[in-house]
Amino acid sequence: MTDVTEASRRAWDAAVRLVELLGVEVRVSEVAEGVHLLLELPPGGEEADHMAVLTVLNGADRYGHRRRAGREHLWADFWRPS
């Protein structure tokens, strides 16, 4: 990412923290509105500090969880100012 915006800074900070907390790869993508994070939750994630993960996600402009085909994902969006 060559253009360092507030949205990208917040997204990268969140991605680094989620890697530290969960030990998984976090995909970071530029989208029209800003930056999108996506990660697959590890199986048996009971060891994760759920409150810390929610605190990280709360820094996003929008976030959520989805379950498909037995896999669970977290996603978060960080919007650029309009």
N, C-alpha and C positions, 0 to 999 in steps of 0.2 A: 504494500500500500504506500504509494508515494505521497498522497495528500493526507497529512495527519490532521484529522478533524477531531472535534470533541467526541463525536460518535465513535470514530475508530479507536481513539485512545481508551474510552470506556469499555468498548468491546474487547480490545486486546487485554486490558487489565482483568476483565471478567474471565476471559478464556484462560489466562495464565492461572488464575485462582482456581478455576474448575479443574484444570489438569492437576494442580497440587492436591485438591480435595478428593478427586475421584480416580486419578491415575489413568485417565482415558484420553484419546485424541479428541480435540475439539475442532470442528471444521468452521472456518471463518470465511464468509463470502460477502463481497460488496454487492449490494442490491440498490435499486433506484432510491429507496427511502433512507438508506444508511448501511448498516452492517448487520448481518445475520449470523448467529452462532447455532450450531447443531452438534449434539453429541449423543452417542448411544450409551445408555446406562449399563454398567457392568453387571453380569449376573451375580446374585448374592450381595447386592450393595448395602446390606444391613450395616456394614462397618462404617459407611459414610456418615459424616456429620450433617444430617439433613437440614438443621437450622442454618449452618454455615452456607450450604448450597443455596437455600432459599434467600439468604441475605445477599449473596452474589447476584442471583436472578432478580431480586428486587431493585437492583441498580439499573436494570434494563427498562426500556420504554414499554415493552410488551414481552411476555414470556409464557411458555406453556409446556405441556407434557403430552405425548401421544404413545399409544401402544398399538403395534401392528405386527401380525404374524409372530407373536411371542417375543417381540423386541420392544424395548422401551427407550424413548428418546426425550431429551429435553431440548428446547430451542429458546432463543432470546433474540429480540430485535433492538437495535440501538439506532435511533433516528437522527438524521441530520436536521439542523434547523431549516425551516422553509424560508 
